[in-house]
Amino acid sequence: MSRFGAIDIGTNAARLLIGEVEEEGDQHFVKKISYTRIPLRLGLEVFDNGKISESKITEFVKSIQAFKLIAEVFNVDELRACATSAMREAENGKQIKKKIKKETGVEIEIIEGAEEAKLILSTFFLLEFNSKSPFIVIDVGGGSTEVSIFKKGEKVASQSFTVGTIRLLKEKVKSDIWEEVDKWIDQYIKKDVDYITFATGGNINKIHKLLGKKSAEPIGMKEFNDLADEISKMSLEKRVSEFKLKPDRADVIAPAFEIYRKIFKKLGSKEVFVPKIGLSDGMIYNLHKKHKRKKS
């Protein structure tokens, strides 16, 4: 069975997923073999001064070197690296990309929000749910939020908004962003349609876990809002001690709650499903399909 490595260079963290796609009859699923996360936090610098500093570049290069070594240990057939919002906006993003290629041999693709959403959504149809029902997927990252709408298994609309957890934390969100989100939702969401709501991203995965939910169990809006209120009133130290959060999760979880809450409220969602899939799952699945095509 082919094994793949996916490096997801986000605004808050860089992650390496080693996985393979298992097939059981008509069902496919991404089997996670190894997962490594480094809190690189590129967005903290990019959203402040537009570029990534020399010390952060050194950290970045070392992270990619480490990921490459781990991928070699697991003997992957192919390794793919994608960077999102922070690298898209960094003035020196292209120079860093060249430097990393030269020093590690890893080619980083700086992808647009639409491509990011497409990769995440490619694994959605592997989930066990009625994909012919209308559904919405909200992905909140450190630098951007993607909202996609599906009907009868087809995507009817998708938009990437420049609001994310790190951006909110650094107060670098434009004042009219929520008007923009509301206007887009009003344009594409039909009031008389009952949509299933899905949410993806590291923060909603953590929220799902904090609420003690089983894998396919949805989060109700009351428990979501109660936890949001509780966490927003806490100091960072209390979030770390009370909820056993890592410091780089403790600070972004409150802005994540704010983004999800505003969108859920606008959509009138009663509950939200958290499939715990992300960009790296989509990358693994797409590498699997590419290798399958080559073989056939």
FENBEL-V205499 format. One record per pair of residues at least 12 apart in sequence whose C-alpha atoms are under 7 Angstrom apart, sorted by the first residue. I is the first residue (numbers start at 1). J is the second residue. If there is no record, write none. Layout:
i->I j->J
i->I j->J
//
This chain:
i->2 j->20
i->2 j->77
i->3 j->19
i->3 j->20
i->3 j->76
i->3 j->77
i->4 j->18
i->4 j->19
i->4 j->20
i->4 j->76
i->4 j->77
i->4 j->78
i->4 j->79
i->4 j->284
i->5 j->17
i->5 j->18
i->5 j->19
i->5 j->71
i->5 j->76
i->5 j->78
i->5 j->79
i->5 j->80
i->5 j->284
i->6 j->18
i->6 j->79
i->6 j->80
i->6 j->81
i->6 j->280
i->6 j->283
i->6 j->284
i->7 j->80
i->7 j->81
i->7 j->82
i->7 j->280
i->8 j->81
i->8 j->82
i->8 j->83
i->8 j->279
i->8 j->280
i->9 j->82
i->9 j->83
i->9 j->84
i->10 j->83
i->10 j->84
i->10 j->85
i->10 j->86
i->11 j->41
i->11 j->42
i->11 j->43
i->11 j->84
i->11 j->85
i->11 j->86
i->11 j->142
i->11 j->143
i->12 j->39
i->12 j->40
i->12 j->41
i->12 j->42
i->12 j->43
i->12 j->142
i->12 j->166
i->13 j->37
i->13 j->38
i->13 j->39
i->13 j->40
i->13 j->41
i->14 j->37
i->14 j->38
i->14 j->39
i->14 j->40
i->15 j->36
i->15 j->37
i->15 j->38
i->16 j->35
i->16 j->36
i->16 j->37
i->16 j->67
i->17 j->32
i->17 j->34
i->17 j->35
i->17 j->36
i->17 j->280
i->18 j->32
i->18 j->33
i->18 j->34
i->18 j->35
i->19 j->31
i->19 j->32
i->19 j->33
i->19 j->34
i->19 j->284
i->20 j->32
i->20 j->284
i->21 j->285
i->21 j->288
i->27 j->126
i->28 j->126
i->29 j->126
i->30 j->281
i->30 j->285
i->39 j->248
i->42 j->86
i->43 j->86
i->43 j->166
i->44 j->166
i->46 j->86
i->46 j->89
i->46 j->90
i->47 j->167
i->47 j->172
i->50 j->89
i->50 j->90
i->50 j->91
i->51 j->90
i->51 j->91
i->51 j->92
i->52 j->90
i->52 j->92
i->61 j->100
i->65 j->104
i->81 j->107
i->81 j->108
i->81 j->109
i->82 j->108
i->82 j->109
i->82 j->110
i->82 j->111
i->83 j->108
i->83 j->109
i->83 j->110
i->83 j->111
i->84 j->110
i->84 j->111
i->84 j->112
i->85 j->143
i->85 j->144
i->86 j->143
i->87 j->110
i->88 j->110
i->113 j->160
i->114 j->160
i->116 j->279
i->117 j->146
i->119 j->279
i->119 j->282
i->119 j->283
i->120 j->278
i->120 j->279
i->120 j->282
i->122 j->282
i->123 j->281
i->123 j->282
i->123 j->285
i->131 j->152
i->131 j->153
i->132 j->151
i->132 j->152
i->132 j->153
i->133 j->151
i->133 j->152
i->134 j->150
i->134 j->151
i->134 j->152
i->134 j->195
i->134 j->196
i->135 j->149
i->135 j->150
i->135 j->151
i->135 j->195
i->135 j->196
i->135 j->197
i->136 j->148
i->136 j->149
i->136 j->150
i->136 j->195
i->136 j->196
i->136 j->197
i->136 j->198
i->137 j->149
i->137 j->197
i->137 j->198
i->137 j->199
i->138 j->198
i->138 j->199
i->138 j->200
i->139 j->199
i->139 j->200
i->139 j->201
i->140 j->164
i->140 j->200
i->140 j->201
i->141 j->164
i->141 j->165
i->141 j->201
i->142 j->164
i->142 j->165
i->142 j->166
i->142 j->167
i->143 j->162
i->143 j->163
i->143 j->164
i->143 j->165
i->143 j->166
i->143 j->167
i->144 j->160
i->144 j->161
i->144 j->162
i->144 j->163
i->144 j->164
i->145 j->160
i->145 j->161
i->145 j->162
i->145 j->163
i->145 j->164
i->146 j->159
i->146 j->160
i->146 j->161
i->147 j->159
i->147 j->160
i->165 j->252
i->165 j->255
i->165 j->256
i->166 j->252
i->168 j->255
i->169 j->255
i->197 j->269
i->197 j->272
i->197 j->273
i->198 j->272
i->198 j->273
i->198 j->274
i->199 j->272
i->199 j->273
i->199 j->274
i->200 j->274
i->200 j->275
i->200 j->276
i->200 j->277
i->200 j->278
i->201 j->278
i->203 j->253
i->203 j->256
i->205 j->274
i->205 j->276
i->217 j->273
i->218 j->271
i->218 j->272
i->218 j->273
i->218 j->274
i->219 j->271
i->219 j->272
i->219 j->273
i->220 j->270
i->220 j->271
i->220 j->272
i->221 j->270
i->221 j->271
i->228 j->257
i->231 j->254
i->232 j->254
i->236 j->250
i->236 j->251
//
